[in-house]
Amino acid sequence: MLLDLNRHAQGPADLAGDEAHEFGAVMGAAMRAVRTATGVPRVYSVMFGETAAHLHAHLIPRDPSCAATKAWAVADWYREVARNPELATPRDSIVEMTRAIARVGAHELNLFA
């Protein structure tokens, strides 16, 4: 999943106090939503920001049954899937999981209130 800031900012250090607080709260809620919807015990967050001055966080579920997603190995797994698309999760599964994460996240962020 990708958490994207609405405005251009290079990274968290460029956010004002209230904005940084809100981004942190939304990121925590999004990570909990990914964890809940996928059933994984941990979700990694990766932010690079090299090619554009736009903050976005990759939220990566850590699947303990897949050693390729453990710690820094997850970056190698990203590259391996890019080289071998047959390793990627099927599109229908991604759509289904995205909807599940959105439902959980909407509740987490009280978007239905």
C-alpha contacts under 8 A as a table, 3 or more apart, distances in Angstrom:
res1	aa1	res2	aa2	distance
1	M	34	V	7.92
1	M	58	H	5.89
1	M	59	L	5.07
1	M	60	I	6.67
1	M	98	T	7.85
2	L	56	H	6.63
2	L	57	A	5.66
2	L	58	H	4.68
2	L	59	L	5.92
3	L	27	M	7.16
3	L	30	A	7.78
3	L	56	H	5.45
3	L	57	A	5.02
3	L	58	H	6.46
3	L	59	L	7.26
4	D	55	L	6.37
4	D	56	H	4.34
4	D	57	A	6.51
5	L	8	H	7.13
5	L	9	A	7.81
5	L	23	F	7.91
5	L	54	H	7.26
5	L	55	L	5.75
5	L	56	H	6.11
7	R	54	H	7.38
8	H	53	A	6.11
8	H	54	H	4.70
8	H	55	L	6.81
9	A	12	P	7.73
9	A	14	D	6.00
9	A	15	L	7.19
9	A	53	A	5.56
9	A	54	H	4.94
9	A	55	L	5.55
10	Q	13	A	7.87
10	Q	14	D	6.41
10	Q	49	G	6.35
10	Q	52	A	7.51
10	Q	53	A	4.27
10	Q	54	H	5.17
10	Q	55	L	5.48
11	G	14	D	5.62
11	G	15	L	7.34
11	G	49	G	7.08
11	G	53	A	7.70
11	G	54	H	7.13
11	G	55	L	5.05
12	P	15	L	5.45
12	P	20	A	6.63
12	P	55	L	7.33
15	L	19	E	5.73
15	L	20	A	5.10
16	A	19	E	5.15
16	A	20	A	5.72
17	G	20	A	5.17
17	G	21	H	6.14
18	D	21	H	5.03
18	D	22	E	6.12
19	E	22	E	5.12
19	E	23	F	6.06
20	A	23	F	5.09
20	A	24	G	6.09
21	H	24	G	5.18
21	H	25	A	6.22
22	E	25	A	5.02
22	E	26	V	6.08
23	F	26	V	5.13
23	F	27	M	5.93
24	G	27	M	5.04
24	G	28	G	6.10
25	A	28	G	5.17
25	A	29	A	6.21
26	V	29	A	5.04
26	V	30	A	5.99
26	V	109	L	7.29
27	M	30	A	5.02
27	M	31	M	6.07
28	G	31	M	5.13
28	G	32	R	6.18
29	A	32	R	5.10
29	A	33	A	6.11
29	A	105	G	6.56
29	A	108	E	5.90
29	A	109	L	6.48
30	A	33	A	4.96
30	A	34	V	6.22
30	A	105	G	5.87
30	A	108	E	7.91
31	M	34	V	5.10
31	M	35	R	6.12
31	M	43	V	6.13
31	M	59	L	6.67
32	R	35	R	4.98
32	R	36	T	5.97
32	R	105	G	7.80
32	R	108	E	7.98
33	A	36	T	5.11
33	A	37	A	5.93
33	A	101	I	5.49
33	A	102	A	7.62
33	A	104	V	5.27
33	A	105	G	4.90
33	A	108	E	6.99
34	V	37	A	5.26
34	V	38	T	5.89
34	V	43	V	7.21
34	V	59	L	7.81
34	V	61	P	6.93
34	V	101	I	5.55
34	V	105	G	7.90
35	R	38	T	5.42
35	R	39	G	5.57
35	R	40	V	5.27
35	R	41	P	6.39
35	R	42	R	6.38
35	R	43	V	6.26
35	R	61	P	6.81
36	T	39	G	5.26
36	T	40	V	7.25
36	T	101	I	7.81
36	T	104	V	7.38
37	A	97	M	7.11
37	A	100	A	5.79
37	A	101	I	5.34
37	A	104	V	6.77
38	T	61	P	7.48
38	T	97	M	7.30
38	T	101	I	7.89
40	V	43	V	7.40
40	V	61	P	6.37
40	V	62	R	6.18
40	V	63	D	5.84
40	V	64	P	7.50
41	P	62	R	7.05
41	P	63	D	7.76
41	P	64	P	7.96
42	R	61	P	6.27
42	R	62	R	5.35
42	R	63	D	7.88
43	V	59	L	6.34
43	V	60	I	5.36
43	V	61	P	4.40
43	V	62	R	5.48
44	Y	58	H	7.87
44	Y	59	L	5.67
44	Y	60	I	4.92
44	Y	61	P	6.29
44	Y	62	R	6.77
45	S	57	A	6.12
45	S	58	H	5.50
45	S	59	L	4.75
45	S	60	I	6.25
46	V	57	A	5.61
46	V	58	H	5.09
46	V	59	L	6.75
46	V	60	I	7.87
47	M	55	L	7.41
47	M	56	H	6.31
47	M	57	A	4.90
47	M	58	H	6.40
49	G	52	A	5.80
49	G	53	A	6.24
49	G	54	H	6.46
49	G	55	L	6.35
49	G	56	H	7.48
50	E	53	A	7.45
62	R	69	T	5.71
62	R	70	K	6.65
63	D	66	C	5.51
63	D	67	A	7.83
63	D	69	T	6.28
63	D	70	K	7.79
64	P	67	A	6.65
64	P	69	T	7.49
64	P	70	K	7.34
66	C	69	T	5.83
66	C	70	K	7.50
67	A	70	K	5.43
67	A	73	A	7.93
68	A	73	A	5.60
68	A	74	V	5.90
68	A	76	D	7.65
68	A	77	W	5.76
69	T	72	W	7.79
69	T	73	A	5.78
69	T	74	V	4.31
69	T	77	W	6.67
70	K	73	A	5.50
70	K	74	V	5.97
71	A	74	V	6.07
72	W	75	A	5.88
72	W	76	D	7.52
73	A	76	D	5.18
73	A	77	W	6.29
74	V	77	W	4.85
74	V	78	Y	6.25
75	A	78	Y	5.13
75	A	79	R	6.51
76	D	79	R	5.12
76	D	80	E	6.10
77	W	80	E	4.91
77	W	81	V	6.14
78	Y	81	V	5.34
78	Y	82	A	6.26
79	R	82	A	4.99
79	R	83	R	6.26
80	E	83	R	5.10
80	E	84	N	5.99
81	V	84	N	4.87
81	V	85	P	5.38
81	V	86	E	7.49
81	V	87	L	5.51
81	V	88	A	5.78
82	A	85	P	5.83
84	N	87	L	5.88
84	N	88	A	7.72
85	P	88	A	5.34
89	T	93	S	6.67
89	T	94	I	6.67
90	P	93	S	5.42
90	P	94	I	6.47
91	R	94	I	5.01
91	R	95	V	6.21
92	D	95	V	5.15
92	D	96	E	6.18
93	S	96	E	5.08
93	S	97	M	6.04
94	I	97	M	5.11
94	I	98	T	5.93
95	V	98	T	5.09
95	V	99	R	6.26
96	E	99	R	5.26
96	E	100	A	6.32
97	M	100	A	4.97
97	M	101	I	6.08
98	T	101	I	5.11
98	T	102	A	6.07
99	R	102	A	5.00
99	R	103	R	6.19
100	A	103	R	5.16
100	A	104	V	6.26
101	I	104	V	5.17
101	I	105	G	5.78
102	A	105	G	4.95
102	A	106	A	5.90
103	R	106	A	5.23
103	R	107	H	6.54
104	V	107	H	5.31
104	V	108	E	6.10
105	G	108	E	4.78
105	G	109	L	5.99
106	A	109	L	5.25
106	A	110	N	5.91
106	A	111	L	4.95
106	A	112	F	6.63
107	H	110	N	4.84
107	H	111	L	6.13
107	H	112	F	6.47
108	E	111	L	7.80
110	N	113	A	5.38
